[in-house]
């Protein structure tokens, strides 16, 4: 391939790869950077003009490096909320300007109604509630969507409660009853696509302590920080791409199952010091740190006395190039 074909080829590859990764939730575009970083185009064009007739390998490397770094800063750099189009001519964009102050909380209707109740919230601050019925024994929480910091921090008298802060994002909230299980669905809408400053999206969630919980998380690029030490968790499923998971579990039930599947992620799981736990790994090139566990086979680890324990935690881990850590507290 001639050198004059390399730069256009690299541009097409970068654009195609970025769009694909964006569509799958692994990258989040900050297109407002164009307003104050547009001179990057001048730098890229200038470097290409300077080395236009230089066919050496180092000249090609310089051009490609400037291109990759420039495009990366342009679309993914986080430089705050102030944008400049021309020196000394500024304007500001603030997400609060578009706040929707009409919070649509769920009414205290009878949860025995099997039809879904949905609450939509546009950008700004929002609150979502699902009322608790005394007869609720089993509950399921389904979370999906990338570009958000999901946190479970405390308890609530409701079945589920969440307060959100989002910049250009939208949450889709619904509840329904599936046989004897009360289901809560909490989703960042349109999470497979372009997002503006998605790191500003945050959802603080609280759960009721009484039911036994099944928790399912499907996300792309997101931060998940769950303190579940106060809750009875039967199953916990975490599926993510370029995500950061921090989980703290409480005392296990008869059997608490944890399934973690990631791409390129950091995963930290904390379990009680006296909890019996086994770990099964299928983690490819991942780096594993399992403190206080004995290796029983190539891909299996157990805490001392696991076989004779009454209540147990079983963790299954699979992933690509990730960092997995299981610690005892």
N, C-alpha and C positions, 0 to 999 in steps of 0.2 A: 504494500500500500504506500502511495506517495505521502510525503509529510503534509502536503496541503489538504489531504483528505482526513487527516487524523483529528484535527480540532472539530470540524463539523460532526464527525462520527462520535467523538466523545460527548459532545453536546446532546446529540440524539439519545445516546445510551443513558446519560445522566437524567434527562427529562423523562424518558420512559421508565427507568428504575424508580425515580422519585414518585411518579404518578402511581405506579403499581404499589409501592410501599405505603403511600398515602391512602389508597383505596382499601388496603387491608389493615389500616389503623396503626401502622408502625412508625409513620412520620406524620408530623403535623405542621402545615405550612403557615408562615407568618407573612402573608402577602403585603401587609401594610409596611413592611420594611422597604418596599420599593420607593416609598415617598422620601426616605432619608438616606437610603443606600444606593440610589440610582447611579451615582458616579462610579460604582463598581464596573458598570458596562464600559465606561470610558477607560478604566484601567485595563480591562481585558482586551479591548480593542487596541489600546496603545501598545501593550506587550506584544500582541500579534503583529502589529506593524513594525515594531523594532526588530523582531526576529523573522520577518516575512521571508527574507532571502537566506536565512541561516538554516541549513538542513542538518546540522549536527544533532546528536542525540540529546545533549544537555540543553540545547535551545528548545527542543520538543518537550523535555521534562519540565522546564520553566513554564512554558505556555500552558501545559496541562495542569500543573500545580496551581497556577494563578486562577485558571478557570474553575477548578474543583473548589478551591477555598472561597473564591468570590461567589459562586452560585450557592455554596453552603451557607455563607453568612447572609446572603440576600434572602433566602427562603426560610432558613431555620434559626437565624440568630435572634436572641431575646434581648432587646435593648430598651425595654420599658414602653410606655404608652405615648411618648412624644415623638412626633414625626415631622421631618423637615423636607420640603421639596426643593427649596432654594435657600442658600445662606441668608440668615436674618429674616426669613419669612417662614414663620412657624404656625402650626395649628396643632390642636390636641384632640385626641380621641379617647373618651373615657366610657367604659361600659356602663357606668351608673347613669349616663344620659338616657339610656334606653331601658331603665328599670321598669318592670311591670309591678306596680304596687298592689295589684289585686291578687292576693294569694288565694288559690282555689284549693282549700283543704277538703279532705274527704268528710262527708257528713256522717253522723253517727247512725247510719242505717244498719239494719239487721245484716250481719255477715253471713247468715244462712242463705242469702240470695246467691245462687251460683253464677249469675251473670257478672262479668268484669266491670269494675268501676274504675274509670281512668281519669287522671288529673294531669293536664299538660301545663308546663311552665316554661315561658320563654326566658331570654337572658335577664339576669338580675339575681335577686335573692328570693328563694322560695322555701316553702315548708310543706311537707307531705306527711299524712298520718293515716294509719290503718287502725281502727278501734279494736280493742281486745275483748273477746268473749270468754267468760270464766270456764266454759267447756272446751276450750282449745287445748288439745294435747300435743298435736303435731303441727309444725309450720315449716314452710319452705320459702327461702329468699333467693330469687333469681336476679343477678346483677349482670348487666352487659353494657359494653360501650367503652371506647378508648378515650384518651385525652383528658382523664379525670383523676383526681386524688380521692379514692374511696376510703372512708374511715368508719370503723365501728368503735365507739369510745365509751359508751355507758348504757345504762338500762333505761327503760321507760315504762309507764303504766299502760301505754298503748301497746298494740301488737308490734307495730313498727312506726318509727318516727325518723324523719330526715330533714335536715336543713341544708340548703344548697347555695353555692355561690358560683355563678357561671358567666363567662364572657363570650357571648355569641353561641352558647350551646343550648340544648333543649333536653329536658328530662321527660320521659314517658313513664308514668306511674299507674299501676293497676293492681287490683286485688281480686281474687276469686277463690272459690272452694272446690277442691278436687277430692271427692269422696270425703274422708275425714281430715284432710290436710288443708290448712289455710295457706294460700299462696300469695306472696307479694312479689311483684315484678317491678324492678327499678332499672331503667335503661336510659343511657345517653343516646338520644335519637341522632340518626345520620352520622354515626361514629365512623363509618367507612367513607372517608372523604377528606376534604380540606377543612382545617380548623384554624382559627385565628387566636394565637396566644392561648392554646388549650391548657397550659400549665396553670392558668388562673381558675380552672374549673375544680370545684371541691364539693364533696357530698359527705356530710357528717351524719352518720346513721346510729340509731339506738334501737335495741331489741328488748322484748319482754323476756324475763327470766324463766317464766313458768313452762312454756312449751319445750318440746324437744325439737331442735332445729336441723334442717337440711339446708345447706348454703351452697349455691352454685355461682361461680364467677367466670364469665367469658369476656375477655378484654384483649385489646391490642397493646398499644403503648399507654400504660397507666401506672399509677401508684396505689397499692393496696396495703392498708395498715389496719389490721383487725385485732382488737383485744377481746378474745372470746373466753377469757378465763372465768367469767361470771355466768356463762351459759352452758346449757346441755346441748352438745353438738353430736348428732348421729353421723352425718356425712358432711365433708367439706371438699368441694371440687374447685380447683383453681386452674384455669386454662388461659394462658396469655402468651403474647409474642415478646416484645421488648418491654417487659414489665418489671416492677419492683414489688415483691411480696414480703410483708412482715406480719407474721401470725403468732399470736399467743393463745395457746389452748389451756383449758382448765382440766379438771379431773375427768377421765374418760367414762363413758357409759360402759355397758357390757362389752360393746365393741364400737369404737369410733374410727371411721374410715376417712382417710385424707388422701385425695388424689391430686397430684400436682403435675401439670404438663406445660412446658414453656419452650420458647425459642431461645432468645438471648436475654436472659433475665438474672436478677439477683433474688434469691429466695432464702428467707430466714424463718425457721419455725422454732418456737419455744414451747417446751412441754414441762409439766411439773416434775420435780426431782424424783418423786416416788412413783411416777406413772410407768407402767409397763408398756414398752413400745417396740415395734419392729419396723424396719425400713427395707423396702424393695426398690432397687434402682435400675433404671434403663436410661442412663443419662449421657451416652455418647462421649463427647469431649469435655463434659462438665467437671468442675472442681467440687469435690464433696468433703464436708467437714461434719462428722457426727461424733460429738463429744459424749463420752460415757457409754458408748455402744460397743458391743463385741461383734466382730465380723464372723458370721456363721457359714458363709459361702461367698462366691465371687461377687454376687450382687445383693446380698442380704446381710442385715445387721440387726442385733437385738440388745435390749437392756438386760442386765443380769436378772434372772428369775422370771423372765418373760413367760415361759411355758406354763408355769404354775399359777400365774396371776389370774384373778377373777375378771377384772376389767382391763381392757387393753386398747391401745392406739395402734392402728396399722397405717403406715404412710407409704404410698407408692409414688415414686418420682420418675418422671421421664422428661427429657429435654435435649436440646442441642448444645450450644456453647453457653452454659449457665454456671452460676455459682450457688450451690446448695449448702445450707448450714442448718443443722438441727442441734439445739442446745437444751439443757435442762436447767430450770430455775428453782 
